[in-house]
């Protein structure tokens, strides 16, 4: 009996010591090992979180700054502020739509392969302890928000200098709701294209094909600018456009490398592939232009860099460095002919070549992903590795987005025209310039 009591005492002391050890160990981990903490829904990694906060800021910078200057510099001086305002207000509008219901419909649990449910409406059911992958759900939602915003803003490049500002605001709300959000769910949110195995690392299909096709449809419905192909429409500042292109290039590292959703080797590969493709495309556009027209232009080089950034976007984390070179090289040539010749041959006014640069190279990038996907990198094989299935899935994804975006953009535009009683500004305002006519301001004092 005495032995039993002594044994129980020792066990009690042992349990107490183990408990004390656990307390001290937990305190040690909390104080000295902050890189990894536990939270509901997964494991938070502070390194990944820090990178994703930075990447989100990079992509945010692309819309109200980089794209605004890139487009603004290519517009005529009497319309530069209006062009900048279209990118700026698109970011604001989409940011609000996204937190209200956009994130939920894109990334909440799947409903029939078509749309997400309302679990996260107004970011409901998300807290500071919610984790997506290894980062807070709030920052994942913000990262995805910046993609939605720039997609809408890209469309403005097709319709600048003649669209009512009120029509643009209404269109932005409707288009992100009925076009962008469903496609984002199809590809990234667990929808039917995702289940089929489509590869889109950072938005070739969701962002660039989507925006480029929408821009083309909008330009066709809106009609050509007064004087198109009859009067010279010089850019207001190629310096601003080149600066804007450089800002976009900078932000694109967050766009593509951030899409790894972690600070890891996939992000590093996406980073170097992004830079390589953009560099090749800038040179290939410039050299194609040089050979065709007898001179290289800075505008061509800047546009070529953006074309390469577009084309590598869906493939950035799936292909090797040699493939990124090929993708960039081809995109510069496609961008030059798409922007410089296609719209004049077919006689449509895609003002700043949103379709010529983003649509055409978004299609090329999506298909190229199905050609060059490297199984040693991503586990999926492209056509050159003998996998025709992935190639066909990529083509199917392109076709689905082309059809859906074209139809729904048409519907959204017609409804916008009904609400705002027409889409175009008056002839008088178009001649005067939208900076003065709409905003009563000037971009330049000439």
C-alpha positions as CSV (number, residue, x, y, z in Angstrom):
1,X,0.0,0.0,0.0
2,X,2.8,2.4,0.8
3,X,4.5,1.4,-2.5
4,X,1.4,2.2,-4.4
5,X,1.1,5.6,-2.7
6,X,4.8,6.4,-3.5
7,X,4.3,5.2,-7.1
8,X,1.2,7.5,-7.5
9,X,3.2,10.4,-6.0
10,X,6.0,9.9,-8.5
11,X,3.5,9.6,-11.4
12,X,1.9,12.8,-10.2
13,X,5.2,14.6,-10.1
14,X,6.1,13.2,-13.5
15,X,2.8,14.4,-15.0
16,X,3.2,17.8,-13.4
17,X,6.8,18.1,-14.8
18,X,5.6,17.0,-18.3
19,X,2.8,19.6,-18.1
20,X,5.3,22.3,-17.0
21,X,7.6,21.3,-19.8
22,X,4.8,21.7,-22.3
23,X,4.0,25.1,-21.0
24,X,7.6,26.3,-21.3
25,X,8.0,24.7,-24.7
26,X,4.9,26.4,-26.0
27,X,6.1,29.8,-24.6
28,X,9.5,29.2,-26.2
29,X,7.9,28.5,-29.6
30,X,5.6,31.5,-29.3
31,X,8.5,33.9,-28.5
32,X,11.4,32.5,-30.5
33,X,9.8,30.7,-33.4
34,X,7.3,33.2,-34.9
35,X,7.6,31.9,-38.5
36,X,5.0,29.3,-38.0
37,X,1.9,29.5,-35.9
38,X,-1.3,27.5,-35.8
39,X,-4.7,28.9,-36.7
40,X,-8.0,27.6,-37.7
41,X,-8.2,26.1,-41.2
42,X,-4.4,25.5,-41.6
43,X,-0.9,26.5,-40.7
44,X,0.1,30.2,-41.0
45,X,3.6,30.8,-42.4
46,X,4.8,34.3,-41.7
47,X,7.3,34.2,-44.6
48,X,4.6,33.4,-47.1
49,X,2.3,36.0,-45.5
50,X,4.9,38.7,-45.8
51,X,5.6,37.9,-49.4
52,X,1.9,37.8,-50.2
53,X,1.3,41.2,-48.6
54,X,4.1,42.6,-50.7
55,X,2.8,40.9,-53.9
56,X,-0.7,42.2,-53.3
57,X,0.7,45.7,-53.0
58,X,2.7,45.2,-56.2
59,X,-0.5,44.2,-58.1
60,X,-2.5,47.0,-56.6
61,X,0.1,49.4,-57.9
62,X,-0.4,48.1,-61.4
63,X,-3.9,49.5,-61.9
64,X,-4.2,53.1,-60.6
65,X,-0.6,53.8,-61.4
66,X,1.1,51.6,-64.0
67,X,-1.9,50.9,-66.3
68,X,-3.2,54.4,-65.8
69,X,0.1,56.0,-67.0
70,X,0.6,53.3,-69.7
71,X,-2.8,54.0,-71.2
72,X,-2.8,57.7,-70.4
73,X,0.4,58.4,-72.2
74,X,-1.0,56.7,-75.4
75,X,-4.2,58.8,-75.3
76,X,-4.4,62.2,-76.8
77,X,-3.5,65.1,-74.5
78,X,-7.1,66.3,-74.3
79,X,-8.2,62.9,-72.9
80,X,-5.3,61.9,-70.7
81,X,-7.0,62.6,-67.3
82,X,-10.2,60.8,-68.4
83,X,-8.1,57.8,-69.4
84,X,-6.3,57.8,-66.1
85,X,-9.6,58.2,-64.2
86,X,-11.1,55.1,-65.9
87,X,-8.3,52.9,-64.4
88,X,-8.5,54.7,-61.1
89,X,-12.2,54.4,-60.7
90,X,-12.3,50.8,-61.9
91,X,-10.0,49.9,-59.0
92,X,-12.3,51.6,-56.5
93,X,-15.5,50.1,-57.9
94,X,-14.2,46.6,-58.1
95,X,-12.7,46.8,-54.6
96,X,-16.1,47.4,-53.2
97,X,-17.9,44.8,-55.3
98,X,-15.2,42.3,-54.3
99,X,-15.7,42.6,-50.6
100,X,-19.5,42.7,-50.8
101,X,-20.0,39.5,-52.9
102,X,-17.3,39.1,-55.5
103,X,-14.9,37.1,-53.4
104,X,-17.6,34.8,-52.1
105,X,-19.1,34.0,-55.6
106,X,-15.5,33.4,-56.9
107,X,-14.0,31.4,-54.1
108,X,-16.7,30.1,-51.7
109,X,-17.7,26.4,-52.0
110,X,-18.7,25.4,-55.5
111,X,-22.3,25.4,-56.7
112,X,-22.7,23.1,-59.8
113,X,-19.3,23.9,-61.2
114,X,-20.5,27.4,-62.2
115,X,-20.3,29.8,-59.2
116,X,-19.4,29.9,-55.6
117,X,-22.1,30.2,-52.8
118,X,-22.7,33.1,-50.5
119,X,-20.7,31.8,-47.5
120,X,-18.2,34.7,-47.6
121,X,-20.6,37.5,-48.6
122,X,-19.3,40.8,-47.1
123,X,-16.3,38.6,-46.1
124,X,-18.6,36.8,-43.6
125,X,-17.2,33.7,-42.0
126,X,-13.6,35.0,-42.3
127,X,-11.7,36.1,-39.3
128,X,-8.1,37.0,-38.5
129,X,-7.5,33.3,-37.7
130,X,-8.8,32.2,-41.1
131,X,-6.1,30.6,-43.3
132,X,-6.0,30.0,-47.1
133,X,-3.0,27.7,-47.9
134,X,-0.4,29.2,-45.5
135,X,-1.5,32.9,-45.5
136,X,-4.4,34.8,-43.9
137,X,-7.6,34.5,-45.9
138,X,-8.0,38.3,-45.8
139,X,-4.7,38.8,-47.7
140,X,-5.7,36.0,-50.2
141,X,-9.0,37.8,-50.8
142,X,-7.2,41.1,-51.3
143,X,-4.7,39.5,-53.7
144,X,-7.5,38.2,-55.8
145,X,-9.3,41.5,-55.6
146,X,-6.4,43.2,-57.4
147,X,-6.6,40.8,-60.3
148,X,-10.3,41.5,-60.7
149,X,-9.7,45.2,-60.7
150,X,-7.0,45.3,-63.3
151,X,-9.0,43.0,-65.6
152,X,-11.8,45.6,-65.7
153,X,-9.4,48.5,-66.1
154,X,-7.7,46.7,-69.1
155,X,-11.0,46.9,-71.0
156,X,-10.9,50.7,-70.9
157,X,-8.0,50.7,-73.4
158,X,-10.4,49.7,-76.2
159,X,-13.0,52.5,-75.6
160,X,-11.2,55.6,-74.4
161,X,-11.8,59.1,-75.8
162,X,-15.5,58.5,-76.6
163,X,-17.3,56.6,-73.7
164,X,-19.5,58.3,-71.1
165,X,-17.8,58.2,-67.7
166,X,-21.2,57.2,-66.1
167,X,-21.5,54.3,-68.6
168,X,-18.0,53.2,-67.6
169,X,-18.8,53.0,-63.9
170,X,-22.1,51.1,-64.5
171,X,-20.3,48.8,-67.0
172,X,-17.5,48.1,-64.5
173,X,-20.0,47.0,-61.8
174,X,-22.0,44.8,-64.1
175,X,-19.1,43.3,-66.0
176,X,-17.1,42.2,-62.9
177,X,-20.3,40.7,-61.5
178,X,-21.5,38.8,-64.5
179,X,-18.4,38.1,-66.5
180,X,-15.2,38.1,-64.4
181,X,-16.5,36.5,-61.2
182,X,-18.0,33.4,-62.9
183,X,-14.9,32.8,-65.0
184,X,-12.6,33.3,-62.0
185,X,-14.6,30.6,-60.2
186,X,-14.5,28.2,-63.2
187,X,-10.7,28.3,-63.3
188,X,-9.5,29.1,-59.8
189,X,-12.4,28.6,-57.5
190,X,-13.2,24.9,-58.1
191,X,-15.5,25.3,-61.1
192,X,-15.8,23.0,-64.0
193,X,-12.7,24.2,-65.9
194,X,-10.6,23.7,-62.8
195,X,-12.0,20.1,-62.5
196,X,-11.1,19.5,-66.1
197,X,-7.5,20.4,-65.3
198,X,-7.0,23.7,-67.0
199,X,-3.7,25.4,-66.3
200,X,-3.7,29.1,-65.7
201,X,-1.0,30.1,-63.2
202,X,-1.7,33.8,-62.9
203,X,-4.5,34.8,-65.3
204,X,-3.9,34.3,-69.0
205,X,-7.5,33.0,-69.4
206,X,-9.2,34.7,-66.4
207,X,-7.6,38.1,-66.9
208,X,-6.2,38.7,-70.4
209,X,-8.4,36.7,-72.8
210,X,-11.3,37.9,-70.7
211,X,-10.4,41.6,-70.8
212,X,-9.1,41.5,-74.4
213,X,-12.3,39.9,-75.8
214,X,-14.5,42.2,-73.8
215,X,-12.6,45.2,-75.0
216,X,-13.1,44.1,-78.6
217,X,-16.8,43.6,-78.2
218,X,-17.2,47.0,-76.5
219,X,-15.2,48.7,-79.3
220,X,-17.3,47.2,-82.0
221,X,-20.6,48.2,-80.3
222,X,-19.4,51.7,-79.3
223,X,-18.1,52.5,-82.8
224,X,-15.0,54.3,-84.0
225,X,-13.6,57.6,-82.7
226,X,-14.3,60.6,-84.8
227,X,-11.6,60.9,-87.4
228,X,-10.3,57.3,-87.0
229,X,-7.9,56.5,-89.9
230,X,-8.5,60.0,-91.2
231,X,-6.7,62.3,-88.7
232,X,-3.5,61.7,-86.8
233,X,-4.1,60.8,-83.1
234,X,-0.7,61.2,-81.5
235,X,0.0,59.9,-78.0
236,X,0.2,62.6,-75.3
237,X,3.4,61.3,-73.8
238,X,5.4,58.2,-74.8
239,X,7.6,59.0,-71.7
240,X,4.5,58.4,-69.5
241,X,3.7,55.3,-71.4
242,X,7.2,53.9,-71.0
243,X,7.1,54.7,-67.3
244,X,3.7,53.0,-67.0
245,X,5.0,49.9,-68.8
246,X,7.9,49.8,-66.4
247,X,5.6,50.1,-63.5
248,X,3.5,47.3,-64.9
249,X,6.6,45.1,-65.4
250,X,7.5,45.8,-61.8
251,X,4.0,45.0,-60.6
252,X,3.9,41.8,-62.7
253,X,6.4,40.2,-60.4
254,X,3.7,40.3,-57.8
255,X,1.1,39.3,-60.3
256,X,2.9,36.1,-61.4
257,X,5.3,35.2,-58.6
258,X,2.6,36.0,-56.1
259,X,0.4,33.5,-57.7
260,X,2.5,30.7,-56.2
261,X,0.8,31.9,-52.9
262,X,4.0,31.1,-51.1
263,X,7.6,32.3,-50.8
264,X,9.1,29.2,-52.5
265,X,10.7,27.8,-55.6
266,X,7.6,28.1,-57.7
267,X,7.5,31.8,-57.0
268,X,11.2,32.1,-57.9
269,X,10.6,30.3,-61.2
270,X,7.6,32.5,-62.1
271,X,9.7,35.6,-61.3
272,X,12.6,34.7,-63.7
273,X,10.2,33.4,-66.4
274,X,8.3,36.7,-66.2
275,X,11.3,38.8,-66.7
276,X,12.7,36.6,-69.5
277,X,9.6,36.5,-71.5
278,X,9.0,40.3,-71.2
279,X,12.6,41.0,-72.3
280,X,12.4,38.7,-75.3
281,X,9.0,40.2,-76.3
282,X,10.2,43.8,-76.1
283,X,13.1,43.1,-78.4
284,X,11.1,40.9,-80.8
285,X,8.4,43.6,-81.2
286,X,11.0,46.3,-81.6
287,X,13.0,44.3,-84.2
288,X,9.8,43.3,-86.1
289,X,8.8,46.9,-86.3
290,X,12.3,47.9,-87.3
291,X,12.3,45.4,-90.1
292,X,8.8,46.3,-91.3
293,X,8.9,50.1,-90.9
294,X,12.6,50.9,-91.0
295,X,12.9,52.2,-87.5
296,X,12.5,51.0,-83.9
297,X,10.3,52.9,-81.5
298,X,10.2,53.2,-77.8
299,X,6.5,52.8,-77.8
300,X,7.0,49.5,-79.6
301,X,9.5,48.2,-77.1
302,X,7.3,49.2,-74.2
303,X,4.2,47.6,-75.8
304,X,6.3,44.5,-76.6
305,X,7.3,44.1,-72.9
306,X,3.6,44.2,-71.9
307,X,2.8,41.6,-74.6
308,X,5.4,39.3,-73.2
309,X,4.1,39.8,-69.7
310,X,0.7,38.9,-70.9
311,X,1.8,35.8,-72.7
312,X,3.9,34.3,-69.9
313,X,1.2,34.9,-67.2
314,X,-0.7,31.6,-67.6
315,X,2.6,29.6,-67.9
316,X,4.9,31.4,-65.5
317,X,5.0,28.6,-62.9
318,X,4.6,25.7,-65.3
319,X,7.3,26.0,-67.9
320,X,11.1,26.1,-68.0
321,X,13.3,29.0,-68.9
322,X,13.8,28.0,-72.6
323,X,10.0,27.8,-73.0
324,X,9.6,31.3,-71.5
325,X,12.0,32.6,-74.1
326,X,10.0,31.1,-76.9
327,X,6.7,32.4,-75.5
328,X,8.1,35.9,-75.2
329,X,9.7,35.8,-78.6
330,X,6.4,34.8,-80.3
331,X,4.3,37.2,-78.3
332,X,6.2,40.3,-79.4
333,X,5.6,39.4,-83.1
334,X,1.9,38.6,-82.4
335,X,1.5,41.8,-80.5
336,X,3.0,44.0,-83.2
337,X,0.8,42.6,-86.0
338,X,-2.3,42.4,-83.8
339,X,-1.9,46.0,-82.6
340,X,-0.5,47.6,-85.7
341,X,-2.3,45.9,-88.6
342,X,-5.2,43.8,-87.5
343,X,-7.5,46.6,-86.4
344,X,-6.7,48.7,-89.5
345,X,-7.3,45.7,-91.8
346,X,-10.6,44.8,-90.2
347,X,-11.5,48.5,-89.6
348,X,-12.4,48.5,-85.9
349,X,-11.2,51.0,-83.4
350,X,-9.5,49.2,-80.5
351,X,-8.1,52.5,-79.2
352,X,-5.1,51.3,-77.2
353,X,-5.0,47.7,-78.5
354,X,-6.4,45.9,-75.5
355,X,-7.4,43.1,-77.8
356,X,-4.3,43.2,-79.9
357,X,-2.0,43.0,-76.9
358,X,-4.0,41.3,-74.2
359,X,-6.6,39.2,-76.1
360,X,-4.3,37.8,-78.7
361,X,-1.4,37.1,-76.4
362,X,-3.7,35.8,-73.7
363,X,-4.8,33.2,-76.2
364,X,-1.3,32.5,-77.2
365,X,-0.1,32.2,-73.6
366,X,-3.0,29.8,-72.6
367,X,-2.3,27.5,-75.6
368,X,1.5,27.8,-75.1
369,X,0.9,26.5,-71.5
370,X,-0.6,23.4,-73.0
371,X,2.3,23.0,-75.3
372,X,5.2,23.7,-72.9
373,X,4.0,22.6,-69.5
374,X,7.0,20.8,-67.9
375,X,6.1,17.7,-65.8
376,X,9.3,18.1,-63.8
377,X,8.1,21.5,-62.6
378,X,4.4,21.2,-62.2
379,X,3.4,17.6,-62.6
380,X,1.4,18.3,-65.7
381,X,2.8,17.6,-69.2
382,X,2.3,19.7,-72.3
383,X,2.1,18.7,-75.9
384,X,5.9,18.6,-76.4
385,X,6.0,16.0,-73.7
386,X,3.4,13.8,-75.4
387,X,0.3,15.0,-73.5
388,X,-2.3,16.0,-76.1
389,X,-5.0,16.0,-73.5
390,X,-3.6,19.1,-71.7
391,X,-3.3,20.9,-75.0
392,X,-6.9,20.2,-75.8
393,X,-8.1,21.2,-72.3
394,X,-6.3,24.6,-72.8
395,X,-8.0,25.1,-76.2
396,X,-11.4,24.2,-74.7
397,X,-10.8,26.7,-71.9
398,X,-9.9,29.4,-74.4
399,X,-13.1,28.7,-76.5
400,X,-15.3,28.6,-73.4
401,X,-14.1,32.0,-72.3
402,X,-14.3,33.5,-75.8
403,X,-17.9,32.5,-76.2
404,X,-19.1,33.3,-72.7
405,X,-17.2,36.7,-72.5
406,X,-18.4,37.8,-75.9
407,X,-22.0,37.0,-75.2
408,X,-22.2,38.3,-71.6
409,X,-20.2,41.4,-72.4
410,X,-22.7,42.2,-75.2
411,X,-25.6,41.8,-72.7
412,X,-23.9,44.0,-70.1
413,X,-23.1,46.7,-72.6
414,X,-26.7,46.8,-73.9
415,X,-28.0,47.0,-70.3
416,X,-25.5,49.7,-69.5
417,X,-26.7,51.7,-72.5
418,X,-30.3,51.4,-71.4
419,X,-29.5,52.6,-67.8
420,X,-27.3,55.5,-68.9
421,X,-29.4,56.4,-72.0
422,X,-26.6,55.8,-74.4
423,X,-22.9,55.0,-74.2
424,X,-21.1,57.7,-76.2
425,X,-20.4,61.3,-75.3
426,X,-21.7,64.0,-77.6
427,X,-19.8,64.9,-80.7
428,X,-19.1,68.3,-79.2
429,X,-17.6,66.8,-76.1
430,X,-15.5,64.3,-78.1
431,X,-14.0,67.1,-80.1
432,X,-13.4,69.3,-77.0
433,X,-11.8,66.4,-75.2
434,X,-13.1,64.5,-72.2
435,X,-10.8,66.1,-69.7
436,X,-12.5,69.4,-69.9
437,X,-16.0,68.1,-71.0
438,X,-16.3,65.5,-68.2
439,X,-13.9,66.5,-65.4
440,X,-13.4,70.2,-66.0
441,X,-9.6,69.6,-65.6
442,X,-6.6,69.5,-67.8
443,X,-3.8,66.9,-67.8
444,X,-1.5,69.3,-69.5
445,X,-1.4,73.1,-69.7
446,X,-0.7,73.6,-73.4
